[in-house]
Amino acid sequence: MAETFEAILKRRTIRKYKKDEVPTEKIKKTLEAANWAPSNGNSQPWEFIVTKGEYVDKVCNIFYNWAKDYIPNAPYIPTEKKAGMLEYAKDFGGAPNHIIVTYEVYDDEIKTEESLMAASAAIQNLTLSAYEEGLGTVWIAGHVAHEEETRKTLNIPENRKIAGIIPIGYPDMDPPAPPRVDPELKEKVKWLGY
Ligand SMILES: Cc1cc2nc3c(=O)[nH]c(=O)nc-3n(C[C@H](O)[C@H](O)[C@H](O)COP(=O)(O)O)c2cc1C
């Protein structure tokens, strides 16, 4: 249990990767961890697409084509950060593989929401397990995850959506932990009936 807590604290979002190939066995381990996440009614609504090579490049290109116009014009991004962000947008830091996690979409809005929650739990299991395997990850869920072109490129059916695109590989950085907004949980927790 101490190891789980340590992994939770030490896992970091990695935005620069070594080119080294990731052994398939390690990727399978992270997928197994993801597959053991809790889910609504044990529906296990997640599915995974593991990509490398041209599929990694295609998804990166979809993101970059959007980001190259968006980032320079985004007023909330500090000017000095824009060049670095654009560079990162080219290939998500050079991860050799992506794991795309999709969830099922239902007619029932609540069921769909719970499906996304379950897929998110799977992603967290995956990222923690990757950390234990010596691998880095980043959870990408912005524009590129919602883009129709991404769906078509990855052959994702109409009844599924992307919960996260997870670049995965050996880290080529050791970033400091971004501070928590309320590390001592003075504001974020209400204890009722105590
Ligand atoms: C739902 C979600 C979406 C995210 N989207 C992105 C993203 O598009 N690009 C990115 O670089 N990081 C993304 N992140 C990573 C966060 O920026 C990161 O988790 C946060 O800064 C805290 O850093 P840490 O993971 O090292 O604790 C996302 C994380 C989550 C949970």
The ligand as an ORCA input file, in Angstrom:
! r2SCAN-3c Opt
* xyz 0 1
  C      -8.321     15.439    -18.227
  C      -6.886     15.896    -18.379
  C      -6.500     16.538    -19.551
  C      -5.165     16.936    -19.735
  N      -4.807     17.492    -20.930
  C      -3.506     17.788    -21.153
  C      -3.103     18.258    -22.425
  O      -3.905     18.394    -23.353
  N      -1.790     18.549    -22.609
  C      -0.864     18.373    -21.605
  O       0.315     18.631    -21.836
  N      -1.221     17.927    -20.383
  C      -2.523     17.616    -20.131
  N      -2.905     17.115    -18.912
  C      -1.894     16.949    -17.838
  C      -2.011     18.051    -16.795
  O      -1.537     19.266    -17.343
  C      -1.205     17.628    -15.550
  O      -1.769     16.472    -15.006
  C      -1.173     18.724    -14.489
  O      -0.456     19.843    -14.935
  C      -0.537     18.243    -13.169
  O       0.757     17.725    -13.390
  P       1.117     16.245    -12.890
  O       0.304     15.286    -13.720
  O       2.609     16.082    -13.108
  O       0.755     16.142    -11.421
  C      -4.226     16.716    -18.702
  C      -4.630     16.071    -17.523
  C      -5.937     15.654    -17.366
  C      -6.352     14.914    -16.104
*
